[in-house]
Amino acid sequence: MTIFTLAIKYLRGRFVASTLTAVSIALGVSLVVASVLLARGIREGFIAGATDYNLVVGAKGSPTQLVLGVVFRMDLATPNIPYTVYEDLLRDPRVEAAVPIGVGDAYRGFRYVASNSAYFAAYPWRRKAFTLAAGRFFADNSPNEPSYEAVLGAEAARSTGLQIGDRFYEGEEMAEYPLAVVGILRPTGSADDRAIFFSLPSYWGMNEVARAMVVKPLTAVLVRPKRMSDLPSLHREINVTPDTQAVLPSGVLLTIFNMMAVAEDVLKMILVTVGVIVLLYVFVSMYSATIERRREIATMRALGARRASVLTIILAESAALATVGGLGGIVGGHVIAYLAGALLGSSGLVTNPLRFDVFEPAVLGGVIVLGTLAGLLPAVLAYRTEVAENLAPLS
Amino acid sequence: MSAQSAVVLHGVKKAFPLGGGRGLEVLDVAHLALAPGSCTVLRGRSGSGKTTLLNLIAGITAPSAGAIHVDDTDLFALPQARRDRFRAENVGYVFQTFNLLSALSAIENVVLAMMFAGTVPRRLQRRRAADLLARLGLSERLGHKPAQLSRGEQQRVAIARALANRPPLVLADEPCASLDARTASEVLEMFLAVCRQDQKTLLLVSHDAAAFGEAARVIDMAELNRTEARRKRT
């Protein structure tokens, strides 16, 4: 038997109290780990999902709503703009690439995104490339001949179970225009994994109002200028028009991160409060345990235990509780982040909560140090236990 | 100091502070010497200083004046850590209320004393504890926690723990006071037999001096403790 095994036996002797203390530490650590993982995951999700295009052109309104709706599919789509906006941009000599986007309803929560083959084009400046896991891309057909062919994002295909050749529609009113699956994309780690793509003619063909319109509607146009120096003039010119706006996605991302930073500051304060409460709980638990066994501590001293040995036993107990709670908290934090990530994923943001992060050993080390320190005062109390006084026979 | 004595007290006084610079003297022993291998019984009324005397000899409580030698070592000339170590190696202490550690089994309680002393190699500690418990009739109770043992069994575990480091001096503070008469007699018989076999110097506090036979030296606290004697006279 060693001092450490003695400490473990004492903890096991107070199983319920020890378990509750370790669980409280684990809950506190879980909250910290989950918060950090989710904040990091959300940031990385936004960055990974950000578009390679420099401008998003859409209807006048909230720039954030436009980017969230068109790029991340996290918000309601903004009002429509006429197809001629896209045609004008395509003709503009400053524009290298323009991609029309129509964001529609959804099938079982997976957003309909209409575009043309340019959306999947492998430009050299694109960070992500679209490749097919099965089938082919939909046909770029003429406005009067909608193909109703769909290409599914990887997660949309996995979750719906749809396969090549399957036909589907959402709502009885759409039964007349079922979409046929012709392709399934490989995962991209972005909101595109949760999208269902088809052609613009199919998009217009499925909507009664759009069918009747001479100038067809769009939700937005993604624009890449030939030169970055043209970006300010394009941005300015589009923004002075009465009906359209041009938004820099990077600017919106910055706005989102700034809003997140405010939320993170509030979260940090809450987490610090939780940490202090948990440390107080450890302190109270160890303090009451030490008070309860003053007689046993006095007995150990009478048997020859040095003051330093008694101090070490109490510190080892609090360190063991902090270690178990800390490890449990890290596991719990990943579980919470995974569950919360699944919820976020359903809203279009893909995170990777199971990835181990370098901050976690630091969290564990910090928890062990602070948990041990929480046991310091009870340990000093044990250190200073008056032996003869506490050995007196019980009345 | 006699080289023949296992324990020698000379001019030992103990007073507990009352505040305001005043103190309550509870013990004043001019001289006491215990021969090695002897059995001595202390008796006296409650509050006569019996437990205080044991705590002084164990080095648990410091005297207000005087010197205490155990096995030729001046206890209170040692720094505290060395005095703790000396106690672990040389003094076995049996408490009236057993004072077993509730989280540990019988054998672990005995091993505990060896762990603090460090005189028995770790690999031999459990075997030695098991042998001691077997000598005290507890070979079937090694893994039992104190709460699973009878009071008599608990006191036998406490005796095994006191003897674990083969201390030359064993102190016992009314070791059978909380046992019924029959169990007390059994436990005491075992205790004395083991101490005799191992030639321990035994100093006990007991109200029943007759139980220890004619071989035991009986000391009345009223005679040994001058404070108690003064109190009696007044």
Interface residues (C-beta under 8 A of the other chain):
Chain A: M1 T2 I3 L6 K9 Y10 R12 G13 R14 R295 E296 T299 M300 R301 A302 L303 G304 A305 R306 R307 A308 S309 V387 A388 L391 A392 P393 L394
Chain B: T51 T52 N55 A58 I60 T61 Q80 A81 D84 R85 R87 A88 E89 V91 Y93 F95 Q96 T97 N99 L101 S102 A103 L104 E108 V111 L112 A113 M115 F116 A117 R122 Q125 R161 N165 E174 A177
